[in-house]
Amino acid sequence: TADQETVNATTVTNAQLQTMIDQGVTGALAARDALRSTNGDDSHNSRTGTIGHEAAYGMSWKTLMKMMTDKYCPRNEIMKLEMEI
């Protein structure tokens, strides 16, 4: 019943509640950072990952353009645009 729930409730001050929230957020961020460091991929695209300047300069222009075209100009989108014209 509602009366039993009220009796079993614990009083929490705003400061205590904020501390619990802060601890939860800190724990969640630490878990995210740990997972991110083990994956090494911030792009959410396991196919390519994040490419730095060193990697970009280490590949041919043709390879770089192919990667950029694949990412930013998907084939099915180009086909849709061609059909609209």
C-alpha positions in Angstrom: 0.0 0.0 0.0 1.0 3.6 -0.3 1.5 4.0 3.5 4.0 1.1 3.6 6.0 2.6 0.7 6.1 6.0 2.6 7.3 4.3 5.8 10.1 2.5 3.9 11.3 5.6 2.0 14.7 7.0 2.8 15.2 10.7 3.2 17.9 12.1 0.9 19.0 15.7 0.8 19.7 17.5 -2.4 23.4 17.4 -1.7 23.3 13.7 -1.2 21.3 13.2 -4.3 23.7 15.3 -6.3 26.7 13.3 -4.9 25.0 10.0 -6.0 24.4 11.5 -9.5 27.9 12.7 -9.8 29.3 9.3 -8.7 27.1 7.6 -11.3 28.2 10.0 -14.1 31.8 9.7 -13.1 31.6 5.9 -13.2 29.8 5.9 -16.6 32.4 8.2 -18.1 35.2 6.1 -16.8 33.7 3.0 -18.3 33.2 4.7 -21.6 36.8 5.9 -21.6 38.1 2.4 -20.8 36.0 0.9 -23.6 37.1 3.6 -26.0 40.8 3.1 -25.3 40.5 -0.7 -25.9 38.6 -0.2 -29.1 40.8 2.6 -30.5 38.0 3.7 -32.8 36.0 6.8 -32.1 34.3 7.0 -35.4 31.6 4.4 -34.7 32.5 2.9 -38.1 34.6 -0.1 -37.6 35.4 -0.3 -41.3 37.7 2.8 -41.4 38.2 4.2 -37.9 39.8 7.6 -37.4 42.5 8.4 -39.8 45.2 10.9 -38.8 47.5 13.0 -40.9 50.3 10.4 -40.8 48.0 7.7 -42.2 46.6 10.0 -44.9 50.1 11.1 -46.0 51.2 7.5 -46.1 48.6 6.4 -48.7 48.2 7.3 -52.4 45.9 10.0 -53.5 43.8 7.5 -55.3 43.3 5.5 -52.2 42.5 8.5 -50.1 39.9 9.7 -52.7 38.3 6.3 -52.8 38.0 6.3 -49.0 36.5 9.8 -49.0 34.1 8.9 -51.9 33.0 5.7 -50.1 32.3 7.6 -46.9 30.7 10.8 -48.2 29.2 9.8 -51.6 27.6 6.4 -51.1 26.9 4.6 -54.4 23.1 4.2 -53.7 22.8 8.0 -53.0 24.6 8.8 -56.3 22.2 6.4 -58.2 19.2 8.2 -56.6 20.5 11.6 -57.7 21.2 10.3 -61.2 17.6 9.0 -61.5 16.2 12.3 -60.3 18.1 14.2 -63.1 
